[in-house]
Amino acid sequence: MLYSWERETVEEIAHQRIMDTFKELSFSVEKKVFGDKIQTTYVELFNLNQQIESFGVGKGKYNELGALFEALEHYTLENISMKECDFFSSHHIAKNPIFDGERVMQLIVEEPNQQLLCKKYYALNDTQQHVWYPFFIANPHYMQHPIETDTYQYQKVQRYSSNSGTAIGSTLHEAIIHATNEVIERDAFSLFLLRHFYYDMPDHTLKIIHPNTLPSSLKETIVHAEEELQEKIILLDITTEVAIPTILAVTKNKKHTGIFGLGTSLYPEYAILRSITELVQVNHIASANIGDELAHREHFLNQLQPYPRHYACAEMNMCSVFNQFPATYVSFEDLPRFSERNLILYIEELQERLHQQHFSIYYSPVKEFSNGIKIIHVLIPQMERFLLITNGQLVFPSERGMKKSLKLQSS
């Protein structure tokens, strides 16, 4: 059977495809492996002149494969094409009712009306329908080297740019699932930050998944992860109204502020597994100080000190959260379920759960390689993007984040 969680390509074939792609690009690969029972792989891609072209990090069972695919994704995003892009009135795009309440669109309207480069996004449930979306929002690298005809002034809006929602897959189904789940995950995490750090709402109860209710395989994974971290791991259920399991894995260690793991999947087992392995991955990368992560974090925290609420979100000191907020234990069995082992049915279920809460999925092809590997970007209008604060980007919540928080606060 070719199925392995959210994949429809066996590991060996996926690995061969990615290595064939690197061969076509004349790239060589170097890797570093961290950890023992739970490993993290860090890879770098080099061109024929031994100059680094990209990097990637992978976690979990297929950590090397994940790192290789992520490295290709990063490379592609830095060399993205302008296919299906066009210029439109910035105010016309930002005032599209589908984007009502999104903070970045409000900022665009507050700026002078200019020609803005946009990309076409297709409705997943009907590719005859489409919307145009500002190109820069999903492509942070673009503003460093805009095309010559682009005269838009990005200074006040560029902090809302992120490649969140971009995903790579051996097939289109894989890419759509990974990208969609990432958007849902970032929305849920944004709401968590707003409730517990930005708006500081002590009436909101933390939902801790009781470890004794986990399947035996996940219990074993937690034991191995806690050995890696030398810390007790706490799993928080931060699933939103869309009922797609989203898990936040953290520790209480003050030294681990800002270190967390997230996982989202229709399969609650996989959501938890991803959150645990990501927590370990982030710790491995921070401990190795790859990319000078520690200095970068110290720098943006210093920059945020004049903004106490933003600073609290970026610092993400979970010790204060556990001391301040009430908590209740929930069972693994309480998480929403999905049992089908078919990616087409999986995507249909994603669409249905989102549709029930008035959300729609749009996607835009980014790159397709000759062997079938695809990179796409998924857009779910109205979903919250406040999590960018954890990267040091001084952003403000959209109406969704404010309303969800104030609704809880007044209830």
Buried (B, 14 or more C-beta within 10 A) or exposed (E): EEEBBBBBBBBEEBBEBBEBBBEEBEBEBEBBBBBEEBBBBBBBBBEEEEEEBBBBBBBBBBBBBBBBBBBBBBBBBBEBEEEBBEBBEBBEBBEBEEBBBBBBBBBBEEBEEBBBBBBBBBBBBEEEEBBBBBBBBBBBBBBEEBEEEBEBEBEEBBBBBBBBBBBBBBBBBBBBBBBBBBBBBBBBBBBBBBBBBBBBBEEBEBBBBEBEBBEEEBEEBBEBBBBBBEBEBBBBBBBBEBBBBBBBBBBBBEEBBBBBBBBBBBBBBBBBBBBBBBBBBBBBBBBEEBEEBEEEBEEBBEBBEEEEBBBBBBBBBBBBBBEEBEEEEBEBEBBEEBEEEEBEEBBBBBBEBBEEEEBBBBBBBBBEBEEEBBBBBBBBBBBBBBBBBBBBBBBBBBBBBBEBBEEBBEE
